[in-house]
Amino acid sequence: MSYQVYQKAQRSAETPSQIEYRLFMQVTNALMTAQEENLKGAELMGVLDWNRRMWSVFSSDCGAEGNALPHGLRAGIVSLSIWVSKHSSAVMRGEESLQDLININKTIMEGLADQAKLQQQAAPQEGSGESEREMQAQQPINSLL
């Protein structure tokens, strides 16, 4: 019981980016395990389906009204989701490997980790009275990307 309470508290304290990172980590670990164990058939299909469903949810979210992500980023996520679906089918047919799916997920995870770091850096400054423009001016340009 206490473990479930801890899990609930952890989830409520996480930012959306941290939750997305955790999900990507779980799915990517499953893909890596499938690759290491050379899974085939229904076992492989289950892992591929989990990855495909995750991407489908992110794609759907990009089309939702009120999504604050920039249009270009949303379009890129939708395009990646379509590619993941097609590539997953090719993996099931034995025409492609899991490695490309793993690489895409890892790249997204790196971006989510960078975003979380920027959010943590900005959090202490929120109450300092500095405007967002002043805070951005103090940061090197590459840290804003």
RODO-335570 format. One record per residue (C-alpha): residue in one letter; x, y, z. Coordinates in steps of 0.1 Angstrom, whole numbers, padded with zeros to 4 digits, always signed. Layout:
BEGIN
AXYZ ...
end
This chain:
BEGIN
M+0000+0000+0000 S+0027+0025+0009 Y+0045+0018-0023 Q+0014+0028-0043 V+0011+0060-0023 Y+0047+0068-0031 Q+0041+0062-0068 K+0011+0085-0067 A+0030+0112-0050 Q+0059+0109-0074 R+0036+0112-0104 S+0018+0142-0090 A+0051+0160-0085 E+0063+0153-0121 T+0061+0178-0149 P+0044+0167-0181 S+0079+0165-0197 Q+0091+0143-0169 I+0061+0120-0173 E+0067+0119-0211 Y+0104+0111-0205 R+0095+0083-0181 L+0070+0068-0206 F+0096+0070-0234 M+0122+0053-0212 Q+0098+0024-0203 V+0089+0018-0240 T+0124+0022-0252 N+0137-0002-0226 A+0111-0027-0238 L+0123-0022-0274 M+0159-0027-0264 T+0150-0059-0245 A+0131-0072-0275 Q+0161-0066-0296 E+0185-0082-0272 E+0163-0112-0268 N+0155-0114-0305 L+0118-0115-0299 K+0095-0127-0327 G+0058-0130-0333 A+0033-0120-0307 E+0059-0110-0281 L+0075-0086-0306 M+0041-0074-0318 G+0032-0064-0282 V+0063-0042-0278 L+0059-0027-0312 D+0022-0020-0305 W+0031-0003-0272 N+0055+0020-0290 R+0031+0027-0318 R+0003+0035-0294 M+0025+0059-0275 W+0034+0077-0307 S-0003+0077-0318 V-0013+0095-0285 F+0014+0121-0289 S+0003+0126-0326 S-0033+0130-0315 D-0024+0154-0288 C-0006+0176-0314 G-0038+0180-0332 A-0058+0189-0301 E-0071+0224-0297 G-0051+0244-0273 N-0018+0225-0278 A+0008+0251-0270 L+0037+0235-0290 P+0049+0254-0320 H+0032+0244-0353 G+0065+0231-0368 L+0072+0209-0338 R+0037+0195-0338 A+0039+0187-0375 G+0073+0170-0369 I+0058+0148-0341 V+0029+0138-0364 S+0053+0129-0392 L+0074+0109-0368 S+0043+0091-0356 I+0034+0081-0392 W+0070+0069-0398 V+0070+0049-0366 S+0038+0032-0376 K+0051+0023-0411 H+0085+0012-0398 S+0069-0009-0371 S+0050-0029-0397 A+0083-0034-0417 V+0100-0046-0385 M+0072-0072-0380 R+0077-0084-0416 G+0114-0088-0409 E+0123-0060-0434 E+0137-0036-0409 S+0153-0036-0374 L+0142-0023-0341 Q+0174-0001-0339 D+0158+0028-0358 L+0128+0029-0335 I+0151+0028-0305 N+0173+0057-0319 I+0142+0079-0326 N+0129+0073-0290 K+0164+0081-0275 T+0166+0113-0295 I+0132+0124-0282 M+0143+0115-0247 E+0174+0137-0250 G+0152+0166-0260 L+0128+0160-0231 A+0157+0158-0207 D+0171+0191-0220 Q+0137+0207-0216 A+0134+0194-0180 K+0168+0209-0172 L+0157+0243-0186 Q+0125+0242-0166 Q+0145+0234-0134 Q+0169+0263-0141 A+0140+0287-0147 A+0121+0276-0116 P+0143+0294-0090 Q+0142+0325-0111 E+0104+0327-0113 G+0100+0345-0080 S+0130+0368-0085 G+0109+0395-0103 E+0130+0392-0135 S+0110+0392-0167 E+0112+0363-0191 R+0129+0384-0216 E+0156+0394-0191 M+0161+0357-0181 Q+0165+0347-0218 A+0190+0375-0224 Q+0212+0361-0197 Q+0213+0326-0212 P+0234+0315-0241 I+0213+0310-0272 N+0221+0273-0275 S+0205+0267-0240 L+0172+0279-0253 L+0170+0254-0282 
end
